[in-house]
Amino acid sequence: MNALQEGANPYHSQFIPLAELMLEVLKEKKFPKGREAQINFVADSLAGLGRVTPRLSRDICDRERAIEKKAHKIVRYEYYIECSCDYRGMSRDHACPKCGAKIVFEWVPIL
């Protein structure tokens, strides 16, 4: 409690209710050894803000990360082009598949 009052000032009032939960998390048998892993472990464990157990909170975080990883993403996009070599159709790797002329992207900044 003292560490939270001294080290988290002026936000200590938000962390004090979680003090017991923090101690519970820090005493878990599976608490990681590495610093980065410890930070992630504590963050995931406290994400439920005491409304769910630390274990369930970590499970929920893992589930949400898995959903995000599985989400579909555009990995490639091409354009319909009309090239000076008389090719008309879809580009390949942002270039004309017939002569290799590259598509020049000129980005105009929005003011």
Wavefront OBJ file of the C-alpha trace (Angstrom):
o trace
v 0.000 0.000 0.000
v 2.856 2.365 0.855
v 4.565 1.685 -2.456
v 1.371 2.524 -4.322
v 0.803 5.696 -2.303
v 4.355 6.932 -2.832
v 5.107 5.635 -6.337
v 1.758 6.121 -8.085
v 0.933 9.595 -6.887
v -1.553 11.216 -7.919
v -3.200 8.044 -9.246
v -2.739 5.957 -6.092
v -6.446 6.191 -5.207
v -7.239 4.160 -8.334
v -4.672 1.454 -7.494
v -5.259 1.053 -3.734
v -8.404 -1.115 -4.224
v -6.285 -3.489 -6.352
v -3.474 -3.847 -3.771
v -4.631 -7.227 -2.419
v -5.195 -8.507 -5.928
v -1.686 -7.381 -6.921
v -0.159 -9.292 -4.009
v -2.150 -12.371 -4.956
v -0.839 -12.154 -8.523
v 2.766 -11.614 -7.402
v 2.622 -14.705 -5.159
v 1.348 -17.080 -7.851
v 3.465 -20.187 -8.423
v 3.595 -19.595 -12.179
v 4.803 -15.992 -11.862
v 7.375 -15.554 -14.666
v 11.080 -14.802 -14.135
v 11.750 -12.373 -17.005
v 10.953 -8.687 -16.599
v 8.906 -8.309 -19.790
v 6.980 -11.499 -19.029
v 6.307 -10.273 -15.486
v 4.926 -6.970 -16.771
v 2.602 -8.742 -19.214
v 1.564 -11.300 -16.585
v 0.608 -8.609 -14.065
v -1.148 -6.481 -16.697
v -3.201 -9.407 -17.988
v -3.995 -10.599 -14.449
v -5.221 -7.173 -13.312
v -7.135 -6.383 -16.508
v -10.309 -7.804 -14.963
v -10.047 -5.224 -12.149
v -11.035 -7.844 -9.580
v -14.373 -8.585 -11.253
v -12.956 -11.927 -12.402
v -10.111 -14.003 -11.017
v -6.584 -13.229 -12.253
v -6.464 -16.618 -14.022
v -9.713 -15.955 -15.896
v -8.515 -12.444 -16.720
v -5.354 -13.893 -18.353
v -7.476 -16.440 -20.231
v -9.730 -13.691 -21.563
v -6.707 -11.670 -22.716
v -5.255 -14.742 -24.448
v -8.586 -15.462 -26.145
v -8.869 -11.893 -27.423
v -5.291 -11.952 -28.771
v -6.032 -15.229 -30.577
v -9.135 -13.702 -32.170
v -7.102 -10.693 -33.289
v -4.404 -12.941 -34.796
v -6.990 -14.953 -36.738
v -8.690 -11.859 -38.152
v -8.438 -11.629 -41.897
v -6.094 -9.020 -43.291
v -5.366 -7.846 -46.795
v -1.946 -9.249 -47.612
v -1.791 -8.086 -51.207
v -3.662 -5.601 -53.342
v -3.355 -4.897 -57.023
v -4.845 -2.428 -59.472
v -6.514 -2.533 -62.852
v -4.080 -0.761 -65.181
v -3.846 0.452 -68.750
v -0.161 0.516 -69.738
v 1.586 2.308 -72.605
v 2.624 -1.145 -73.915
v -1.102 -1.748 -74.664
v -1.611 -4.110 -71.707
v -4.963 -3.753 -69.984
v -5.752 -5.762 -66.893
v -4.640 -6.410 -63.333
v -1.194 -5.312 -62.260
v 1.262 -7.759 -60.713
v 3.401 -6.584 -57.775
v 2.290 -3.015 -58.580
v 3.726 -3.205 -62.088
v 2.680 -4.107 -65.588
v 3.051 -7.887 -65.995
v 3.860 -7.445 -69.705
v 6.641 -4.825 -69.663
v 7.394 -4.377 -65.950
v 6.562 -0.643 -65.756
v 6.033 0.206 -62.078
v 3.021 2.037 -60.679
v 4.181 5.321 -59.173
v 2.296 6.228 -56.010
v 2.169 9.960 -55.464
v 0.677 10.654 -52.068
v -0.808 14.079 -51.599
v -0.845 15.196 -47.956
v -4.224 16.154 -46.542
v -4.153 19.659 -45.122
l 1 2 3 4 5 6 7 8 9 10 11 12 13 14 15 16 17 18 19 20 21 22 23 24 25 26 27 28 29 30 31 32 33 34 35 36 37 38 39 40 41 42 43 44 45 46 47 48 49 50 51 52 53 54 55 56 57 58 59 60 61 62 63 64 65 66 67 68 69 70 71 72 73 74 75 76 77 78 79 80 81 82 83 84 85 86 87 88 89 90 91 92 93 94 95 96 97 98 99 100 101 102 103 104 105 106 107 108 109 110 111
